[in-house]
Amino acid sequence: MEYASAGAVKTTDDPVRGVQLDEADGSHCRQCAAGDGDGCTRLFKRHEPKIARQMWRFSRDRAVHAELVQEVFVQAYLSLHRYRPTSAPFEHWLARIATRVGYRFWKHQARRKRTESLHGLTLAAPASAAGDAEEAAQTLHDLLAQLPAADRLVLTLMYFDECNISEIAGRTGWNQAMTKMRLYRARRRLRRIIEQKNLTEFLLGASHGSA
């Protein structure tokens, strides 16, 4: 799937709240509010590459991934009348919607898999301890899929999207204390699964061996 480049970003500072505003996003949002469909298309196309990368964290099935990306923009379109540029940059507002869409997808998956036992799942570890980075990323993605949706989300935001505690709390709506506790518990659960699957050496070797 190919996505257009987002292009250069020009911003201004809001003097009241100190929020950095993107002039192009602001213009497109005003066009959308006025009922200009082309303005909405330009706005969403501008942010499509970043959302596509974010939703790849939630599913590596290309058909599912495409549906998730589409769902983000459907939700954004339906909620656009509530967006206030002075409260947050548009890309941050859109990232929160994407996080909620991905989280709901994982929770739906979890409901379908409740009858499966963790120990009944099988992950085939590569024969070599030094697999390539893409193989390690796929293995980690499969490992995370065995965690509860909240654990999977907090680890994905921390390690794949490189969010700090404050940013994770902002995207999920959790407070920072809850975020820290969930991160701590999620790390412990993931560590146990990695040890059960004897994948510690593979994941470390792949991460150190990647260029």
C-alpha positions as CSV (number, residue, x, y, z in Angstrom):
1,M,0.0,0.0,0.0
2,E,1.4,3.4,-1.0
3,Y,0.8,6.7,0.8
4,A,1.5,10.2,-0.4
5,S,4.2,12.3,1.3
6,A,2.9,14.6,4.1
7,G,5.1,17.5,2.9
8,A,6.6,20.4,4.8
9,V,4.9,21.7,7.9
10,K,4.5,25.4,8.7
11,T,3.4,26.3,12.2
12,T,2.5,29.2,14.4
13,D,2.2,29.5,18.1
14,D,-1.1,30.2,19.8
15,P,-0.5,33.1,22.2
16,V,-3.1,32.0,24.7
17,R,-2.4,28.3,25.2
18,G,1.1,28.0,23.7
19,V,-0.1,25.3,21.4
20,Q,1.9,25.0,18.1
21,L,-0.6,25.3,15.3
22,D,-0.1,24.0,11.8
23,E,-1.3,26.6,9.3
24,A,-2.2,24.1,6.6
25,D,-4.1,21.9,9.0
26,G,-6.0,24.9,10.4
27,S,-6.9,26.0,6.9
28,H,-8.1,22.5,5.9
29,C,-10.1,22.2,9.2
30,R,-11.9,25.5,8.4
31,Q,-12.7,24.2,5.0
32,C,-14.1,21.0,6.4
33,A,-16.2,23.0,8.9
34,A,-17.6,25.0,5.9
35,G,-18.6,21.8,4.2
36,D,-15.7,21.6,1.7
37,G,-15.2,17.9,0.9
38,D,-12.0,18.6,-0.9
39,G,-10.6,20.3,2.2
40,C,-11.3,17.2,4.2
41,T,-9.6,15.0,1.6
42,R,-6.5,17.2,1.6
43,L,-6.4,17.2,5.4
44,F,-6.7,13.4,5.7
45,K,-4.3,12.7,2.8
46,R,-1.7,14.8,4.5
47,H,-1.8,12.7,7.6
48,E,-2.4,9.3,6.0
49,P,1.3,8.2,5.9
50,K,1.8,8.7,9.7
51,I,-1.5,7.0,10.6
52,A,-0.6,4.1,8.3
53,R,2.7,3.7,10.2
54,Q,0.9,3.9,13.5
55,M,-1.8,1.3,12.6
56,W,0.9,-1.1,11.4
57,R,1.6,-1.5,15.1
58,F,-1.8,-3.0,15.6
59,S,-2.0,-5.4,12.7
60,R,0.5,-6.7,10.1
61,D,-2.3,-8.2,8.0
62,R,-2.5,-5.8,5.1
63,A,-6.2,-6.1,4.6
64,V,-6.9,-5.6,8.3
65,H,-4.4,-2.7,8.3
66,A,-6.2,-1.0,5.5
67,E,-9.5,-1.3,7.3
68,L,-8.0,0.2,10.5
69,V,-6.5,3.1,8.7
70,Q,-9.9,3.8,7.0
71,E,-11.7,3.5,10.4
72,V,-9.4,6.1,11.9
73,F,-10.3,8.6,9.3
74,V,-14.0,7.7,9.4
75,Q,-14.0,8.4,13.2
76,A,-12.0,11.6,12.6
77,Y,-14.5,12.8,10.1
78,L,-17.4,12.1,12.4
79,S,-15.7,13.8,15.3
80,L,-14.2,16.7,13.4
81,H,-16.8,19.2,14.6
82,R,-15.5,18.7,18.1
83,Y,-11.9,19.4,17.3
84,R,-10.5,22.7,18.6
85,P,-7.1,23.7,17.2
86,T,-6.3,25.7,20.3
87,S,-6.5,22.6,22.5
88,A,-4.0,20.3,20.6
89,P,-2.3,20.0,17.2
90,F,-4.4,18.1,14.7
91,E,-1.8,15.3,14.4
92,H,-2.0,14.7,18.2
93,W,-5.8,14.7,18.1
94,L,-5.7,12.2,15.2
95,A,-3.1,10.0,17.0
96,R,-5.4,9.7,20.0
97,I,-8.3,8.6,17.7
98,A,-5.9,6.0,16.0
99,T,-4.9,4.7,19.4
100,R,-8.5,4.2,20.4
101,V,-9.3,2.4,17.1
102,G,-6.4,0.1,17.5
103,Y,-7.1,-0.6,21.1
104,R,-10.8,-1.5,20.3
105,F,-9.5,-3.8,17.6
106,W,-7.2,-5.7,20.0
107,K,-10.0,-6.0,22.6
108,H,-12.3,-7.4,19.9
109,Q,-9.5,-9.9,19.0
110,A,-9.1,-10.8,22.7
111,R,-12.8,-11.7,23.0
112,R,-12.5,-14.1,20.1
113,K,-9.5,-15.8,21.5
114,R,-10.5,-16.2,25.2
115,T,-10.9,-19.9,24.8
116,E,-7.3,-20.3,23.7
117,S,-4.7,-21.2,26.4
118,L,-1.5,-19.2,26.4
119,H,0.5,-22.4,26.7
120,G,-1.4,-23.8,23.7
121,L,0.0,-21.1,21.4
122,T,3.1,-21.8,19.5
123,L,5.8,-19.5,18.3
124,A,8.5,-21.0,16.2
125,A,11.9,-19.5,17.2
126,P,14.4,-19.2,14.3
127,A,17.2,-21.7,14.3
128,S,19.8,-19.0,14.4
129,A,20.1,-16.8,17.5
130,A,20.9,-13.8,15.3
131,G,17.9,-13.3,13.1
132,D,17.4,-10.1,11.1
133,A,15.6,-7.0,12.5
134,E,12.4,-7.6,10.6
135,E,12.1,-11.2,11.8
136,A,12.7,-10.0,15.4
137,A,10.0,-7.3,15.0
138,Q,7.5,-9.9,13.7
139,T,8.3,-12.2,16.6
140,L,7.9,-9.4,19.1
141,H,4.6,-8.5,17.5
142,D,3.4,-12.1,17.9
143,L,4.5,-12.1,21.5
144,L,2.7,-8.9,22.3
145,A,-0.5,-10.4,20.7
146,Q,-0.5,-12.9,23.7
147,L,-0.9,-10.1,26.2
148,P,-4.1,-8.4,27.4
149,A,-5.1,-5.5,25.2
150,A,-4.1,-2.8,27.8
151,D,-0.7,-4.4,28.3
152,R,-0.1,-4.7,24.6
153,L,-1.1,-1.1,24.0
154,V,1.2,0.5,26.7
155,L,4.2,-1.5,25.5
156,T,3.5,-0.7,21.8
157,L,3.3,3.0,22.6
158,M,6.4,2.9,24.7
159,Y,8.7,0.8,22.5
160,F,7.3,1.2,18.9
161,D,6.0,4.7,19.0
162,E,8.6,5.9,21.5
163,C,6.1,7.7,23.7
164,N,7.0,8.7,27.2
165,I,4.6,8.2,30.2
166,S,3.0,11.6,29.8
167,E,2.4,11.0,26.0
168,I,0.9,7.5,26.7
169,A,-1.4,9.0,29.3
170,G,-2.5,11.7,26.8
171,R,-3.2,9.2,24.1
172,T,-5.1,6.6,26.2
173,G,-6.8,8.9,28.7
174,W,-5.2,7.0,31.6
175,N,-3.6,9.1,34.4
176,Q,0.2,8.8,34.8
177,A,0.1,6.7,37.9
178,M,-2.1,4.1,36.1
179,T,0.1,4.3,33.0
180,K,3.2,3.5,35.1
181,M,1.5,0.6,36.9
182,R,0.3,-0.9,33.6
183,L,3.7,-0.5,32.0
184,Y,5.3,-2.3,35.0
185,R,2.9,-5.2,34.9
186,A,3.0,-5.5,31.1
187,R,6.8,-5.7,31.2
188,R,6.7,-8.5,33.8
189,R,4.1,-10.5,31.8
190,L,6.0,-10.1,28.5
191,R,9.3,-11.1,30.2
192,R,7.6,-14.3,31.5
193,I,6.3,-15.2,28.0
194,I,9.7,-14.6,26.4
195,E,11.3,-16.8,29.0
196,Q,8.7,-19.5,28.5
197,K,9.3,-19.4,24.7
198,N,13.1,-19.4,25.1
199,L,13.4,-16.3,22.9
200,T,15.6,-14.1,25.0
201,E,18.8,-14.8,23.0
202,F,17.0,-14.4,19.7
203,L,15.5,-11.0,20.5
204,L,18.7,-9.7,22.0
205,G,20.8,-11.0,19.2
206,A,18.5,-9.6,16.5
207,S,18.4,-6.1,18.2
208,H,22.1,-5.9,18.5
209,G,22.8,-7.3,15.1
210,S,20.5,-4.9,13.2
211,A,22.2,-2.2,11.2
